[in-house]
């Protein structure tokens, strides 16, 4: 295998805006605009943030062989304490994503220190940027070294400082479309490999934060992790190919743009389906339980797929007894399904769960 191509500072010295890439960019931007509009059609956008962030946490962690089930993840989200270490690690991903989103929205910047903070939450440590040499990426089956990232601490810091500048140059150091820049940023970050652990998951969070930073989306609801899982072999093949041959930028960028397009389209379908389900369950509640129906009650049924009595009581400012009675009535009309787990009782919006699980 040829030697690693030495990482250079951004912007790139080559023109990557080929006709094929520009065509894909137009399509991806159009679908992102449609997705942005679809999100604004939701009566309560918190519904999407909560559900899709959990889905992304599961998918992104699965790429790194950190596997949990939707059932356990939804229980953790509802407050269950007895969960596996794998689920705790996946749940930290959502916390890291929320932290990054909050920082970008408030500061309108995505800085190196923000990326370090995201990784700290993910890994539950403060190791920060690699300080020791010896980090290599190996083929998990053969153990063969496939890529050696920058080894020197100062070189890694300098490359991250340059990446920070490139990310936050809103008018573009190279004048390329933000979606093309996202593909370049993702490659650069993964190739710098700045942390001992959590680089893949951190890099995927950086993707969505970059979309927010550039106003391509209002909320963190477009994630490439599911796309990468379905095309995992191609993802690593193209990333590795580019790390050894800089003539392959077009293949990599088109791969990322296709991921944005496909994922945006899937999320548009999902939002339409959630809106339709909300309408159907609204009609069920108004017809069968007109005395307890309210817009706020309906939205609570969608904020968490697994609902506990305390969640409803706190969210609607009612007593536990009233909340329990409401949930029982909603169960009786077929919207919710009761699940007992030890001392915990959950009420599951089964049709919502079916929509959220691909």
C-alpha contacts under 8 A as a table, 3 or more apart, distances in Angstrom:
res1	aa1	res2	aa2	distance
2	X	244	X	6.35
3	X	244	X	6.28
4	X	147	X	6.66
4	X	148	X	7.11
4	X	243	X	5.84
4	X	244	X	4.74
5	X	243	X	5.63
5	X	244	X	4.90
5	X	245	X	6.45
5	X	246	X	7.21
7	X	150	X	7.79
7	X	188	X	7.89
7	X	191	X	7.67
7	X	192	X	7.69
8	X	159	X	7.93
9	X	12	X	7.39
9	X	159	X	6.43
9	X	162	X	6.27
9	X	163	X	7.62
10	X	13	X	7.98
10	X	162	X	6.68
10	X	163	X	6.84
10	X	166	X	6.53
11	X	166	X	7.01
11	X	173	X	6.28
11	X	174	X	5.84
12	X	15	X	7.57
12	X	174	X	7.53
15	X	18	X	7.63
16	X	21	X	7.72
16	X	249	X	6.86
16	X	250	X	6.66
17	X	21	X	5.88
17	X	22	X	6.03
17	X	176	X	7.35
18	X	21	X	5.19
18	X	22	X	6.16
18	X	250	X	7.65
19	X	22	X	5.19
19	X	23	X	6.19
20	X	23	X	5.24
20	X	24	X	6.39
21	X	24	X	5.13
21	X	25	X	6.04
21	X	250	X	6.91
21	X	253	X	7.18
21	X	254	X	6.06
22	X	25	X	4.87
22	X	26	X	6.25
23	X	26	X	5.36
23	X	27	X	6.57
24	X	27	X	5.20
24	X	28	X	6.17
24	X	254	X	6.86
24	X	257	X	6.32
24	X	258	X	7.24
25	X	28	X	5.11
25	X	29	X	6.06
25	X	177	X	7.71
25	X	179	X	6.91
25	X	180	X	7.36
25	X	257	X	6.49
26	X	29	X	5.26
26	X	30	X	6.17
27	X	30	X	5.18
27	X	31	X	6.39
27	X	261	X	6.96
28	X	31	X	5.27
28	X	32	X	6.18
28	X	257	X	6.30
28	X	258	X	7.41
28	X	260	X	6.09
28	X	261	X	4.68
29	X	32	X	5.01
29	X	33	X	6.20
29	X	179	X	7.83
30	X	33	X	5.17
30	X	34	X	6.36
31	X	34	X	4.89
31	X	35	X	6.06
31	X	261	X	6.27
31	X	264	X	6.01
31	X	265	X	6.60
32	X	35	X	4.93
32	X	36	X	6.10
32	X	216	X	6.73
32	X	217	X	7.26
32	X	260	X	7.93
32	X	261	X	7.57
32	X	264	X	6.03
33	X	36	X	5.03
33	X	37	X	6.30
33	X	216	X	7.23
33	X	217	X	7.90
34	X	37	X	5.08
34	X	38	X	6.14
34	X	268	X	7.51
35	X	38	X	4.92
35	X	39	X	6.16
35	X	264	X	6.15
35	X	265	X	7.55
35	X	267	X	7.10
35	X	268	X	5.55
36	X	39	X	5.24
36	X	40	X	6.48
36	X	216	X	7.67
36	X	217	X	5.80
36	X	218	X	6.94
37	X	40	X	5.16
37	X	41	X	6.53
38	X	41	X	5.13
38	X	42	X	7.07
38	X	268	X	6.36
38	X	271	X	6.76
38	X	272	X	7.60
39	X	42	X	5.53
39	X	45	X	6.79
39	X	271	X	7.12
40	X	43	X	7.80
40	X	45	X	7.35
42	X	45	X	5.69
42	X	271	X	7.73
42	X	275	X	6.85
44	X	47	X	5.99
44	X	299	X	7.09
45	X	48	X	5.50
45	X	49	X	6.68
46	X	49	X	5.06
46	X	50	X	6.11
46	X	303	X	6.87
47	X	50	X	5.55
47	X	51	X	6.31
47	X	299	X	7.53
47	X	302	X	6.00
47	X	303	X	4.61
47	X	304	X	7.71
48	X	51	X	5.34
48	X	52	X	5.67
48	X	53	X	7.84
48	X	221	X	7.05
48	X	303	X	7.86
49	X	52	X	5.65
49	X	53	X	5.71
49	X	219	X	7.05
49	X	220	X	6.69
49	X	221	X	6.37
50	X	53	X	5.48
50	X	54	X	6.45
50	X	303	X	6.52
50	X	304	X	7.25
51	X	54	X	5.38
51	X	55	X	6.45
51	X	303	X	7.18
51	X	304	X	7.08
51	X	305	X	7.78
51	X	356	X	7.38
52	X	55	X	4.90
52	X	56	X	6.07
52	X	221	X	6.12
52	X	356	X	7.77
53	X	56	X	5.04
53	X	57	X	6.06
53	X	94	X	6.02
53	X	97	X	7.80
53	X	220	X	7.58
53	X	221	X	6.99
54	X	57	X	5.04
54	X	58	X	6.31
54	X	73	X	7.55
54	X	91	X	7.58
54	X	94	X	6.35
55	X	58	X	5.26
55	X	59	X	6.25
55	X	356	X	7.45
55	X	357	X	7.87
56	X	59	X	5.05
56	X	60	X	5.80
56	X	94	X	7.89
56	X	223	X	6.41
56	X	225	X	6.61
56	X	226	X	7.56
57	X	60	X	5.45
57	X	61	X	6.05
57	X	90	X	5.61
57	X	91	X	6.72
57	X	93	X	5.37
57	X	94	X	5.56
58	X	61	X	5.39
58	X	62	X	6.08
58	X	67	X	7.23
58	X	68	X	6.96
58	X	69	X	7.98
58	X	70	X	7.80
58	X	90	X	5.96
59	X	62	X	5.02
59	X	63	X	6.60
59	X	225	X	5.60
59	X	226	X	5.76
59	X	229	X	7.42
60	X	63	X	5.46
60	X	64	X	7.24
60	X	201	X	6.04
60	X	204	X	7.49
60	X	225	X	5.02
60	X	226	X	7.41
61	X	64	X	5.31
61	X	65	X	6.56
61	X	66	X	5.07
61	X	67	X	6.74
61	X	90	X	6.05
61	X	93	X	7.75
61	X	201	X	6.79
62	X	65	X	4.76
62	X	66	X	4.89
62	X	67	X	5.12
62	X	68	X	7.94
62	X	229	X	7.98
63	X	66	X	7.28
63	X	225	X	7.58
63	X	228	X	7.86
63	X	229	X	6.24
64	X	200	X	7.60
64	X	201	X	7.94
66	X	86	X	6.00
66	X	89	X	7.76
66	X	90	X	7.30
67	X	86	X	6.30
67	X	87	X	7.54
67	X	90	X	7.98
68	X	72	X	6.87
68	X	73	X	7.05
68	X	86	X	6.14
68	X	87	X	5.55
68	X	90	X	7.59
69	X	72	X	5.36
69	X	73	X	6.21
69	X	87	X	7.99
70	X	73	X	4.98
70	X	74	X	5.94
70	X	357	X	7.66
71	X	74	X	5.30
71	X	75	X	6.25
72	X	75	X	5.05
72	X	76	X	6.19
72	X	83	X	6.93
72	X	87	X	6.98
73	X	76	X	5.03
73	X	77	X	6.20
73	X	87	X	6.21
73	X	91	X	7.25
74	X	77	X	4.93
74	X	78	X	6.21
74	X	304	X	7.70
74	X	305	X	6.76
74	X	306	X	6.00
75	X	78	X	4.98
75	X	79	X	6.44
75	X	80	X	5.47
75	X	306	X	6.67
76	X	79	X	5.13
76	X	80	X	4.84
76	X	81	X	6.74
76	X	83	X	6.76
76	X	87	X	7.71
76	X	91	X	7.69
77	X	80	X	7.28
77	X	91	X	7.99
77	X	304	X	7.72
78	X	304	X	7.34
78	X	306	X	6.31
78	X	307	X	6.57
78	X	308	X	6.78
78	X	311	X	7.85
80	X	83	X	6.99
80	X	344	X	7.83
83	X	87	X	6.30
83	X	88	X	6.86
84	X	87	X	5.21
84	X	88	X	6.36
85	X	88	X	4.97
85	X	89	X	6.20
86	X	89	X	5.15
86	X	90	X	6.30
87	X	90	X	4.98
87	X	91	X	5.98
88	X	91	X	5.02
88	X	92	X	6.23
89	X	92	X	5.16
89	X	93	X	6.74
89	X	122	X	7.16
89	X	123	X	7.79
90	X	93	X	5.22
90	X	94	X	7.16
91	X	94	X	5.38
91	X	95	X	6.65
92	X	95	X	4.89
92	X	96	X	6.09
92	X	121	X	6.42
92	X	122	X	5.44
93	X	96	X	5.05
93	X	97	X	6.15
93	X	121	X	7.52
93	X	122	X	5.41
93	X	201	X	7.84
94	X	97	X	4.98
94	X	98	X	6.16
95	X	98	X	5.16
95	X	99	X	6.16
95	X	121	X	7.17
95	X	122	X	7.88
96	X	99	X	5.07
96	X	100	X	6.20
96	X	117	X	7.93
96	X	118	X	4.94
96	X	119	X	7.30
96	X	121	X	5.40
96	X	122	X	5.90
97	X	100	X	5.19
97	X	101	X	6.11
97	X	118	X	7.06
97	X	205	X	6.21
98	X	101	X	5.05
98	X	102	X	6.10
99	X	102	X	5.19
99	X	103	X	6.27
99	X	118	X	6.86
100	X	103	X	5.14
100	X	104	X	6.19
100	X	114	X	6.67
100	X	115	X	7.57
100	X	117	X	7.95
100	X	118	X	6.13
100	X	205	X	7.89
100	X	209	X	6.92
101	X	104	X	5.29
101	X	105	X	6.10
101	X	209	X	6.24
101	X	212	X	7.83
101	X	220	X	7.17
102	X	105	X	5.26
102	X	106	X	6.14
103	X	106	X	5.31
103	X	107	X	5.91
103	X	108	X	7.73
103	X	109	X	7.81
103	X	110	X	7.73
103	X	114	X	7.20
104	X	107	X	5.32
104	X	108	X	5.00
104	X	109	X	5.44
104	X	110	X	5.81
104	X	209	X	6.95
104	X	212	X	7.56
104	X	213	X	6.45
105	X	108	X	5.52
105	X	109	X	7.98
105	X	212	X	7.75
105	X	213	X	7.46
107	X	110	X	7.98
108	X	213	X	6.26
109	X	168	X	6.22
109	X	213	X	6.80
110	X	114	X	6.31
110	X	115	X	7.44
110	X	164	X	7.17
110	X	167	X	7.04
110	X	168	X	6.57
110	X	209	X	7.47
110	X	210	X	7.41
110	X	213	X	7.32
111	X	114	X	5.13
111	X	115	X	6.51
111	X	164	X	5.65
111	X	168	X	7.80
112	X	115	X	5.12
112	X	116	X	6.23
112	X	160	X	6.75
112	X	161	X	6.91
112	X	164	X	5.82
113	X	116	X	4.98
113	X	117	X	6.13
114	X	117	X	4.99
114	X	118	X	6.25
115	X	118	X	5.10
115	X	119	X	6.32
115	X	202	X	7.33
115	X	206	X	7.35
116	X	119	X	5.13
116	X	120	X	6.13
116	X	128	X	6.12
116	X	129	X	7.53
117	X	120	X	5.00
117	X	121	X	6.41
118	X	121	X	5.39
118	X	122	X	6.32
118	X	202	X	6.77
119	X	122	X	4.94
119	X	123	X	6.07
119	X	128	X	7.75
119	X	198	X	6.43
119	X	199	X	7.73
119	X	202	X	5.84
120	X	123	X	5.33
120	X	124	X	5.44
120	X	125	X	5.27
120	X	126	X	5.42
120	X	127	X	7.50
120	X	128	X	7.06
121	X	124	X	4.96
121	X	125	X	7.10
122	X	198	X	6.92
122	X	202	X	7.76
123	X	197	X	7.26
123	X	198	X	6.57
127	X	130	X	7.55
127	X	195	X	7.96
127	X	196	X	7.90
128	X	195	X	6.38
129	X	153	X	7.77
129	X	156	X	7.86
129	X	157	X	7.56
129	X	194	X	5.41
129	X	195	X	5.09
129	X	196	X	7.53
130	X	133	X	7.83
130	X	153	X	6.46
130	X	156	X	7.86
130	X	194	X	5.87
130	X	195	X	5.20
130	X	196	X	5.91
131	X	152	X	7.48
131	X	153	X	5.09
132	X	135	X	7.91
132	X	151	X	7.52
132	X	152	X	7.58
132	X	153	X	7.08
133	X	151	X	5.06
133	X	152	X	6.52
133	X	153	X	7.91
134	X	151	X	6.89
135	X	148	X	6.97
135	X	149	X	7.10
135	X	151	X	7.15
135	X	196	X	7.50
136	X	145	X	6.59
136	X	146	X	7.81
136	X	147	X	6.11
136	X	148	X	4.73
136	X	149	X	6.53
137	X	145	X	5.81
137	X	146	X	5.82
137	X	147	X	5.16
137	X	148	X	6.25
137	X	149	X	7.94
138	X	142	X	7.90
138	X	143	X	5.39
138	X	144	X	5.30
138	X	145	X	4.31
138	X	146	X	5.34
138	X	147	X	7.04
139	X	142	X	5.49
139	X	143	X	4.99
139	X	144	X	5.33
139	X	145	X	6.41
139	X	146	X	6.39
140	X	143	X	5.57
140	X	144	X	7.96
145	X	148	X	7.46
146	X	240	X	7.63
147	X	240	X	7.45
147	X	243	X	7.71
148	X	151	X	7.87
149	X	191	X	6.02
149	X	192	X	5.70
149	X	193	X	6.18
150	X	155	X	6.77
150	X	156	X	6.11
150	X	192	X	6.14
150	X	193	X	7.79
151	X	155	X	7.40
151	X	156	X	7.15
152	X	155	X	5.20
152	X	156	X	6.20
153	X	156	X	5.18
153	X	157	X	6.19
154	X	157	X	4.98
154	X	158	X	6.02
155	X	158	X	5.06
155	X	159	X	6.15
156	X	159	X	5.19
156	X	160	X	6.20
156	X	192	X	6.61
156	X	194	X	6.42
157	X	160	X	5.09
157	X	161	X	6.11
158	X	161	X	5.03
158	X	162	X	6.18
159	X	162	X	5.04
159	X	163	X	6.10
159	X	192	X	7.18
160	X	163	X	4.87
160	X	164	X	6.08
160	X	189	X	7.84
160	X	192	X	7.64
160	X	194	X	7.75
161	X	164	X	5.06
161	X	165	X	6.38
162	X	165	X	5.12
162	X	166	X	6.25
163	X	166	X	4.97
163	X	167	X	6.06
163	X	185	X	7.29
163	X	188	X	7.65
163	X	189	X	7.68
164	X	167	X	5.17
164	X	168	X	6.30
165	X	168	X	5.38
165	X	169	X	6.09
166	X	169	X	5.40
166	X	172	X	7.59
166	X	173	X	6.87
167	X	170	X	7.59
167	X	185	X	7.33
167	X	210	X	7.43
169	X	172	X	5.29
169	X	173	X	6.36
170	X	214	X	7.42
171	X	175	X	6.80
172	X	175	X	4.55
172	X	176	X	6.47
176	X	180	X	6.51
176	X	181	X	6.56
177	X	180	X	5.36
177	X	181	X	6.31
178	X	181	X	4.80
178	X	182	X	6.08
178	X	214	X	7.26
179	X	182	X	4.95
179	X	183	X	6.57
179	X	257	X	7.18
180	X	183	X	5.25
180	X	184	X	6.45
180	X	253	X	6.47
180	X	257	X	7.61
181	X	184	X	4.96
181	X	185	X	5.95
182	X	185	X	4.96
182	X	186	X	6.03
182	X	207	X	6.46
182	X	210	X	7.02
182	X	211	X	7.98
183	X	186	X	5.21
183	X	187	X	6.30
183	X	252	X	7.48
183	X	253	X	5.59
183	X	256	X	5.99
183	X	257	X	7.75
184	X	187	X	5.21
184	X	188	X	6.11
184	X	253	X	7.44
185	X	188	X	5.04
185	X	189	X	5.99
186	X	189	X	5.27
186	X	190	X	6.13
186	X	203	X	6.30
186	X	204	X	7.69
186	X	206	X	7.77
186	X	207	X	6.83
187	X	190	X	5.35
187	X	191	X	6.02
187	X	239	X	6.97
188	X	191	X	5.09
188	X	192	X	6.05
189	X	192	X	5.16
189	X	193	X	6.16
189	X	194	X	7.52
189	X	203	X	6.52
190	X	193	X	4.99
190	X	194	X	7.99
190	X	199	X	6.58
190	X	200	X	6.80
190	X	203	X	6.60
191	X	243	X	7.30
193	X	196	X	7.84
193	X	199	X	6.02
194	X	199	X	7.11
195	X	198	X	6.82
195	X	199	X	6.03
196	X	199	X	7.63
198	X	201	X	5.50
198	X	202	X	5.92
199	X	202	X	5.11
199	X	203	X	5.87
200	X	203	X	5.14
200	X	204	X	6.35
201	X	204	X	5.18
201	X	205	X	6.39
202	X	205	X	5.13
202	X	206	X	6.23
203	X	206	X	4.96
203	X	207	X	6.45
204	X	207	X	5.10
204	X	208	X	6.93
204	X	223	X	7.65
204	X	224	X	7.31
204	X	225	X	7.28
205	X	208	X	5.45
205	X	209	X	6.26
206	X	209	X	5.03
206	X	210	X	5.99
207	X	210	X	5.27
207	X	211	X	6.58
207	X	223	X	7.97
208	X	211	X	5.12
208	X	212	X	6.42
208	X	220	X	6.09
208	X	221	X	7.88
208	X	222	X	6.68
208	X	223	X	6.58
209	X	212	X	5.04
209	X	213	X	6.06
209	X	220	X	7.22
210	X	213	X	4.91
210	X	214	X	6.27
211	X	214	X	5.30
211	X	215	X	6.31
211	X	216	X	5.21
211	X	217	X	5.95
212	X	215	X	5.08
212	X	216	X	6.00
212	X	217	X	5.17
212	X	218	X	5.99
212	X	219	X	6.78
212	X	220	X	6.97
213	X	216	X	7.72
214	X	217	X	7.75
215	X	218	X	6.35
217	X	220	X	7.15
220	X	223	X	7.89
222	X	260	X	7.80
222	X	263	X	6.70
222	X	264	X	6.47
222	X	267	X	7.33
223	X	226	X	7.27
223	X	263	X	7.04
224	X	227	X	5.20
224	X	228	X	6.11
224	X	259	X	6.23
224	X	260	X	6.87
224	X	263	X	6.70
225	X	228	X	4.97
225	X	229	X	6.13
226	X	229	X	5.08
226	X	230	X	6.33
227	X	230	X	5.19
227	X	231	X	6.19
227	X	259	X	6.00
227	X	262	X	7.87
227	X	263	X	6.98
228	X	231	X	4.95
228	X	232	X	5.03
228	X	235	X	6.40
228	X	259	X	7.89
229	X	232	X	4.90
231	X	234	X	5.41
231	X	235	X	6.12
232	X	235	X	5.02
232	X	236	X	6.38
233	X	236	X	5.53
233	X	237	X	6.05
234	X	237	X	4.92
234	X	238	X	5.97
235	X	238	X	5.44
235	X	239	X	6.11
235	X	255	X	7.93
236	X	239	X	5.05
236	X	240	X	5.90
237	X	240	X	5.28
237	X	241	X	5.95
238	X	241	X	4.92
238	X	242	X	6.11
238	X	251	X	7.16
238	X	252	X	5.87
239	X	242	X	5.31
239	X	243	X	6.29
239	X	252	X	7.02
240	X	243	X	5.00
240	X	244	X	6.54
241	X	244	X	5.37
241	X	245	X	5.93
241	X	248	X	7.15
242	X	245	X	4.89
242	X	246	X	5.37
242	X	247	X	7.38
242	X	248	X	5.60
242	X	249	X	6.60
242	X	252	X	7.44
243	X	246	X	6.93
245	X	248	X	6.22
246	X	249	X	6.22
247	X	250	X	7.87
248	X	251	X	5.64
248	X	252	X	6.72
249	X	252	X	5.24
249	X	253	X	6.09
250	X	253	X	5.27
250	X	254	X	6.01
251	X	254	X	5.35
251	X	255	X	6.13
252	X	255	X	5.10
252	X	256	X	6.42
253	X	256	X	5.19
253	X	257	X	6.12
254	X	257	X	4.98
254	X	258	X	5.97
255	X	258	X	5.22
255	X	259	X	6.34
256	X	259	X	4.97
256	X	260	X	6.37
257	X	260	X	5.07
257	X	261	X	6.22
258	X	261	X	5.07
258	X	262	X	6.04
259	X	262	X	5.27
259	X	263	X	5.89
260	X	263	X	5.28
260	X	264	X	5.91
261	X	264	X	5.28
261	X	265	X	6.22
262	X	265	X	5.20
262	X	266	X	6.25
263	X	266	X	5.07
263	X	267	X	6.15
264	X	267	X	5.13
264	X	268	X	6.19
265	X	268	X	5.14
265	X	269	X	6.42
266	X	269	X	5.19
266	X	270	X	6.20
267	X	270	X	4.81
267	X	271	X	6.04
268	X	271	X	5.20
268	X	272	X	6.23
269	X	272	X	5.17
269	X	273	X	6.17
270	X	273	X	5.00
270	X	274	X	6.14
270	X	355	X	7.17
270	X	356	X	7.91
271	X	274	X	5.05
271	X	275	X	6.09
272	X	275	X	5.14
272	X	276	X	6.16
273	X	276	X	5.04
273	X	277	X	6.13
273	X	355	X	7.50
274	X	277	X	5.03
274	X	278	X	6.07
274	X	352	X	7.26
274	X	355	X	7.51
275	X	278	X	5.07
275	X	279	X	6.25
276	X	279	X	5.10
276	X	280	X	6.28
277	X	280	X	5.03
277	X	281	X	6.11
277	X	351	X	7.85
277	X	352	X	7.60
278	X	281	X	5.21
278	X	282	X	5.91
278	X	298	X	7.48
278	X	302	X	7.99
279	X	282	X	5.02
279	X	283	X	6.34
280	X	283	X	5.24
280	X	284	X	6.36
281	X	284	X	4.86
281	X	285	X	6.12
281	X	298	X	7.72
281	X	335	X	7.10
282	X	285	X	5.21
282	X	286	X	6.10
282	X	298	X	6.64
283	X	286	X	5.14
283	X	287	X	5.93
284	X	287	X	5.25
284	X	288	X	5.87
284	X	289	X	7.65
284	X	333	X	7.77
285	X	288	X	5.29
285	X	289	X	4.92
285	X	290	X	6.29
285	X	293	X	5.82
285	X	330	X	7.66
286	X	289	X	5.58
286	X	290	X	4.50
286	X	293	X	5.90
287	X	290	X	6.05
288	X	333	X	7.22
289	X	292	X	5.77
289	X	293	X	6.11
289	X	329	X	7.83
289	X	330	X	7.91
290	X	293	X	5.20
292	X	326	X	7.22
293	X	297	X	6.56
293	X	298	X	7.38
294	X	297	X	5.15
294	X	298	X	6.38
295	X	298	X	5.22
295	X	299	X	6.32
296	X	299	X	5.16
296	X	300	X	6.24
296	X	316	X	7.30
297	X	300	X	5.14
297	X	301	X	6.64
297	X	316	X	7.26
298	X	301	X	5.34
298	X	302	X	7.03
299	X	302	X	5.24
299	X	303	X	6.29
300	X	303	X	5.19
300	X	304	X	7.10
300	X	312	X	6.92
300	X	315	X	7.41
301	X	304	X	6.52
301	X	305	X	7.12
301	X	307	X	7.22
301	X	349	X	6.83
302	X	305	X	6.24
302	X	349	X	7.56
302	X	352	X	7.28
304	X	307	X	5.96
305	X	348	X	5.75
305	X	349	X	5.45
305	X	350	X	7.56
305	X	352	X	6.58
305	X	353	X	6.05
306	X	346	X	5.77
306	X	347	X	5.67
306	X	348	X	4.64
306	X	349	X	6.73
307	X	311	X	6.46
307	X	312	X	7.23
307	X	346	X	5.44
307	X	347	X	5.00
307	X	348	X	6.24
308	X	311	X	5.28
308	X	312	X	6.70
308	X	345	X	6.46
308	X	346	X	5.08
308	X	347	X	6.34
309	X	312	X	5.40
309	X	313	X	6.14
309	X	320	X	6.30
309	X	323	X	5.81
309	X	324	X	5.65
309	X	327	X	7.56
309	X	345	X	7.95
309	X	346	X	7.80
310	X	313	X	4.92
310	X	314	X	5.88
310	X	320	X	6.35
310	X	323	X	7.64
311	X	314	X	5.38
311	X	315	X	5.93
312	X	315	X	5.06
312	X	316	X	5.95
312	X	317	X	7.98
312	X	318	X	7.87
312	X	323	X	5.95
313	X	316	X	5.50
313	X	317	X	5.51
313	X	318	X	4.81
313	X	319	X	5.71
313	X	320	X	5.51
313	X	322	X	7.66
313	X	323	X	5.29
314	X	317	X	5.07
314	X	318	X	6.74
318	X	322	X	6.39
318	X	323	X	6.54
319	X	322	X	5.25
319	X	323	X	6.22
320	X	323	X	4.99
320	X	324	X	5.97
321	X	324	X	5.16
321	X	325	X	6.22
322	X	325	X	5.09
322	X	326	X	6.17
323	X	326	X	5.09
323	X	327	X	6.20
324	X	327	X	5.21
324	X	328	X	6.15
325	X	328	X	5.14
325	X	329	X	6.26
326	X	329	X	5.20
326	X	330	X	6.21
327	X	330	X	5.04
327	X	331	X	6.04
327	X	336	X	7.69
327	X	347	X	7.23
328	X	331	X	5.00
328	X	332	X	6.24
329	X	332	X	5.02
329	X	333	X	6.61
330	X	333	X	5.36
330	X	334	X	6.70
330	X	335	X	5.90
330	X	336	X	6.10
331	X	334	X	5.24
331	X	335	X	5.67
331	X	336	X	4.40
331	X	337	X	5.74
331	X	338	X	7.10
331	X	347	X	7.62
332	X	335	X	7.67
332	X	336	X	7.78
333	X	336	X	7.91
334	X	337	X	7.20
335	X	349	X	6.25
335	X	350	X	7.46
335	X	351	X	7.92
336	X	347	X	5.65
336	X	348	X	5.19
336	X	349	X	4.83
336	X	350	X	6.51
337	X	347	X	5.36
337	X	348	X	5.02
337	X	349	X	6.63
337	X	350	X	6.74
338	X	345	X	6.99
338	X	346	X	5.75
338	X	347	X	4.56
338	X	348	X	6.29
339	X	345	X	5.75
339	X	346	X	5.05
339	X	347	X	6.20
339	X	348	X	7.24
340	X	343	X	7.20
340	X	344	X	5.86
340	X	345	X	4.49
340	X	346	X	6.29
341	X	344	X	5.14
341	X	345	X	6.20
341	X	346	X	7.86
342	X	345	X	7.94
348	X	353	X	7.81
349	X	352	X	5.46
349	X	353	X	6.32
350	X	353	X	5.01
350	X	354	X	6.23
351	X	354	X	5.06
351	X	355	X	6.44
352	X	355	X	5.13
352	X	356	X	6.31
353	X	356	X	5.12
353	X	357	X	6.18
354	X	357	X	5.44
354	X	358	X	7.83
355	X	358	X	7.13
